[in-house]
Amino acid sequence: MLFDTHVHLNARQFFEDREETIQRAKEAGVEYMTVVGFDHETIPLAIEIAEQNDTIYAAVGWHPVDAIDMKEEDLAWIEELSSHPKVVAIGEMGLDYHWDKSPKDVQKEAFRQQIRLAKKVEMPIIIHNREATEDIIDILKEEDARQVGGIMHCYNDSADYVQDCLDMNFYISLGGPVTFKNAHLPKEVAKQVPLDRLLIETDAPFLAPHPNRGKRNEPAYVKLVAEKIAELREMPFEDISRITTENACTFFGIKP
């Protein structure tokens, strides 16, 4: 039994075959998923998909790339939706310095506002980080995000930062890049993260794992992520599957 902790079944790439995609995931042993919404279009659809499937849940937040578009009423909307029974986290939120749509100071303020919201509603957070690790860790510390904890989604940074994340009550989630032949950082992280803080994800439709790299990713492929981590840690696949699913259920407050 597997848990894809971060998937975008609400993305346009799944509009034509979402139900078939969910069925393929179940056939691959993926029992649970968290669909992440991050703007006006994807948030309602994440909740709708969760409502239609017993073991699919939703997260709601505002993506840093679009931080410049976030208004006060959007933050109030996210707060209102946080009480929905299928919403299990606030996010994805964070910083993205790769794209330049939203200035850094605007991203930082949107990030801080969402952390404060999560603390107010007492829900964990999901962090998007692209080329901004030190600033993200600084803000998480300054805002005392440890109170709610969270997930470092699709962690693809040095193992040097892992302890900072663990100290703040965060889990480390690994996705497709851990299977890439030349991706040394996530492989090292996969070996070092304490088992009780390890999660797996696809981030589908993005970042498909080997041997599907470059193609549309989908939740069934989270099995390939678990298999690679099991190989790297020299553990049975069944143990990685069980442990990461138990961790995800604990984090999201889900009773299996």
C-alpha positions as CSV (number, residue, x, y, z in Angstrom):
1,M,0.0,0.0,0.0
2,L,1.4,3.3,-1.1
3,F,0.6,7.0,-0.4
4,D,1.4,9.6,-3.1
5,T,1.7,12.7,-0.8
6,H,1.8,15.3,-3.6
7,V,0.0,15.0,-6.9
8,H,-1.8,17.4,-9.2
9,L,-4.6,15.3,-10.5
10,N,-6.3,18.7,-10.9
11,A,-3.9,19.7,-13.6
12,R,-5.0,20.1,-17.2
13,Q,-2.9,17.2,-18.2
14,F,-5.4,14.9,-16.5
15,F,-8.6,16.5,-17.7
16,E,-9.3,13.7,-20.3
17,D,-8.3,10.6,-18.3
18,R,-8.4,11.4,-14.6
19,E,-10.5,8.4,-13.6
20,E,-8.4,6.0,-15.6
21,T,-5.3,7.5,-14.0
22,I,-6.7,7.0,-10.5
23,Q,-7.6,3.4,-11.5
24,R,-4.1,2.7,-12.7
25,A,-2.7,4.1,-9.4
26,K,-4.9,1.7,-7.4
27,E,-3.8,-1.2,-9.5
28,A,-0.2,-0.3,-8.7
29,G,-1.0,-0.3,-5.0
30,V,-1.4,3.4,-4.5
31,E,-4.2,3.5,-1.9
32,Y,-3.9,7.1,-0.8
33,M,-3.2,10.5,-2.5
34,T,-3.1,14.1,-1.6
35,V,-4.1,16.4,-4.4
36,V,-2.5,19.8,-4.1
37,G,-4.3,23.0,-5.1
38,F,-2.4,26.3,-5.4
39,D,-4.6,28.9,-7.2
40,H,-8.1,29.8,-8.2
41,E,-8.4,27.1,-10.7
42,T,-6.7,24.1,-9.0
43,I,-8.0,24.6,-5.4
44,P,-11.7,23.9,-6.1
45,L,-10.8,21.0,-8.3
46,A,-8.6,19.4,-5.7
47,I,-11.4,19.5,-3.2
48,E,-13.9,18.1,-5.8
49,I,-11.6,15.2,-6.6
50,A,-11.1,14.5,-2.9
51,E,-14.9,14.5,-2.3
52,Q,-15.4,12.0,-5.0
53,N,-12.8,9.5,-3.7
54,D,-12.7,8.1,-0.2
55,T,-8.9,7.8,0.0
56,I,-7.9,10.9,-1.8
57,Y,-7.4,14.1,0.2
58,A,-6.7,17.8,-0.7
59,A,-4.3,20.5,0.3
60,V,-5.0,24.2,-0.4
61,G,-2.5,27.0,-0.6
62,W,-1.0,29.6,-2.9
63,H,2.0,28.9,-5.2
64,P,5.0,31.3,-4.8
65,V,5.3,31.9,-8.5
66,D,1.8,33.5,-8.4
67,A,2.3,35.3,-5.1
68,I,1.9,38.6,-6.9
69,D,-1.7,37.6,-7.7
70,M,-2.7,36.7,-4.2
71,K,-5.1,39.0,-2.5
72,E,-6.5,39.3,1.0
73,E,-9.7,37.6,0.0
74,D,-7.7,34.7,-1.4
75,L,-6.1,34.2,2.0
76,A,-9.6,34.3,3.6
77,W,-10.8,31.8,1.1
78,I,-8.1,29.4,1.9
79,E,-8.8,29.8,5.6
80,E,-12.5,29.0,5.0
81,L,-11.6,25.9,3.0
82,S,-9.3,24.6,5.6
83,S,-12.3,23.5,7.6
84,H,-13.4,21.1,4.8
85,P,-13.2,17.5,6.1
86,K,-11.1,16.4,3.2
87,V,-8.6,19.2,3.4
88,V,-5.5,18.0,5.3
89,A,-2.8,20.6,4.9
90,I,-2.1,24.2,3.8
91,G,0.0,24.5,0.7
92,E,1.8,24.3,-1.4
93,M,3.5,27.5,-0.3
94,G,7.1,28.7,-0.2
95,L,9.6,30.5,-2.5
96,D,10.6,30.0,-6.1
97,Y,13.6,32.0,-7.3
98,H,13.8,30.2,-10.7
99,W,10.9,32.1,-12.3
100,D,10.7,35.9,-12.0
101,K,6.9,36.5,-12.2
102,S,6.6,37.4,-8.5
103,P,9.3,39.6,-6.8
104,K,11.1,38.0,-3.9
105,D,9.7,40.3,-1.3
106,V,6.2,39.6,-2.5
107,Q,6.8,35.9,-2.3
108,K,8.2,36.1,1.2
109,E,5.2,38.1,2.4
110,A,2.7,35.6,0.9
111,F,4.8,32.7,2.4
112,R,4.7,34.3,5.9
113,Q,1.0,35.0,5.6
114,Q,0.2,31.4,4.8
115,I,2.4,30.1,7.7
116,R,0.5,32.3,10.1
117,L,-2.8,31.1,8.6
118,A,-1.8,27.5,9.1
119,K,-0.9,28.2,12.7
120,K,-4.2,29.9,13.2
121,V,-6.2,26.9,11.8
122,E,-3.7,24.4,13.3
123,M,-2.8,22.6,10.1
124,P,0.5,21.4,8.8
125,I,2.1,23.0,5.7
126,I,3.6,21.8,2.4
127,I,6.7,23.7,1.2
128,H,7.6,24.4,-2.4
129,N,11.3,25.3,-2.7
130,R,13.2,26.2,-5.8
131,E,16.6,27.7,-5.5
132,A,15.6,29.4,-2.2
133,T,16.6,26.9,0.6
134,E,18.3,29.3,3.0
135,D,15.6,31.9,2.8
136,I,12.9,29.3,3.3
137,I,14.6,27.9,6.4
138,D,15.1,31.4,7.8
139,I,11.4,32.2,7.4
140,L,10.2,28.9,8.8
141,K,12.3,29.6,11.9
142,E,11.3,33.2,12.2
143,E,7.6,32.3,11.9
144,D,8.0,29.3,14.3
145,A,6.5,26.9,11.7
146,R,7.6,24.1,14.1
147,Q,4.2,24.6,15.8
148,V,2.4,23.0,12.9
149,G,5.2,21.1,11.1
150,G,5.2,20.3,7.5
151,I,6.6,18.6,4.4
152,M,9.6,19.7,2.3
153,H,7.9,18.7,-0.9
154,C,10.1,17.0,-3.6
155,Y,13.2,17.6,-1.6
156,N,16.1,18.1,-4.1
157,D,18.7,19.9,-2.0
158,S,21.9,19.0,-0.1
159,A,21.6,16.6,2.8
160,D,23.3,19.4,4.8
161,Y,19.9,21.1,5.3
162,V,18.0,18.0,6.3
163,Q,18.7,18.4,10.0
164,D,17.4,21.9,10.0
165,C,14.1,20.6,8.5
166,L,13.9,17.8,11.0
167,D,14.5,20.1,13.9
168,M,11.5,22.2,12.8
169,N,9.2,19.1,12.8
170,F,9.2,18.6,9.1
171,Y,9.1,15.5,6.9
172,I,11.3,15.0,3.8
173,S,9.4,13.9,0.7
174,L,11.2,12.4,-2.3
175,G,9.9,12.1,-5.8
176,G,11.0,11.2,-9.3
177,P,14.4,12.8,-9.2
178,V,15.7,10.2,-6.7
179,T,15.5,7.7,-9.6
180,F,17.4,9.9,-12.1
181,K,20.8,8.4,-12.9
182,N,22.8,11.6,-12.4
183,A,20.8,12.9,-9.3
184,H,23.3,12.4,-6.5
185,L,21.7,14.8,-4.0
186,P,18.3,13.1,-3.6
187,K,20.0,9.7,-3.4
188,E,22.2,10.8,-0.5
189,V,19.2,12.3,1.2
190,A,17.2,9.1,0.7
191,K,19.9,7.1,2.5
192,Q,20.1,9.6,5.4
193,V,16.6,10.7,6.3
194,P,15.3,9.0,9.4
195,L,12.7,6.4,8.4
196,D,10.0,8.0,10.6
197,R,10.4,11.3,8.7
198,L,10.4,9.9,5.1
199,L,7.6,10.4,2.6
200,I,7.2,9.7,-1.1
201,E,5.4,11.6,-3.9
202,T,5.1,12.0,-7.7
203,D,4.3,15.7,-8.2
204,A,2.5,14.4,-11.2
205,P,2.2,15.4,-14.0
206,F,5.7,16.7,-13.5
207,L,9.1,14.9,-12.8
208,A,8.3,11.4,-14.0
209,P,10.7,8.9,-12.6
210,H,13.1,6.7,-14.6
211,P,12.4,5.0,-17.0
212,N,9.5,7.4,-17.8
213,R,11.5,10.6,-17.5
214,G,10.3,13.2,-19.9
215,K,6.8,11.7,-20.1
216,R,3.7,12.7,-18.2
217,N,4.0,11.6,-14.6
218,E,1.1,9.9,-12.8
219,P,0.5,8.6,-9.3
220,A,1.0,5.0,-10.2
221,Y,4.7,5.8,-10.7
222,V,5.2,6.5,-7.0
223,K,5.9,2.8,-6.8
224,L,9.1,3.4,-8.8
225,V,10.2,6.1,-6.2
226,A,9.6,3.6,-3.3
227,E,11.5,0.9,-5.1
228,K,14.5,3.1,-5.7
229,I,14.6,4.2,-2.1
230,A,14.3,0.6,-0.9
231,E,17.3,-0.2,-3.2
232,L,19.3,2.7,-1.9
233,R,18.6,1.8,1.7
234,E,19.0,-1.9,1.2
235,M,15.5,-2.6,2.6
236,P,12.5,-4.6,1.3
237,F,10.2,-2.5,-0.9
238,E,7.3,-3.7,1.3
239,D,8.9,-2.0,4.4
240,I,9.4,1.3,2.6
241,S,5.9,1.2,1.3
242,R,4.4,0.5,4.8
243,I,6.6,3.0,6.6
244,T,6.0,5.9,4.2
245,T,2.3,5.2,4.2
246,E,2.1,5.2,8.0
247,N,4.2,8.4,8.1
248,A,1.8,10.1,5.7
249,C,-1.3,9.0,7.5
250,T,0.2,10.3,10.8
251,F,1.2,13.6,9.2
252,F,-2.1,14.3,7.5
253,G,-4.2,13.0,10.5
254,I,-5.7,10.2,8.4
255,K,-6.9,6.9,10.0
256,P,-6.1,4.0,7.6
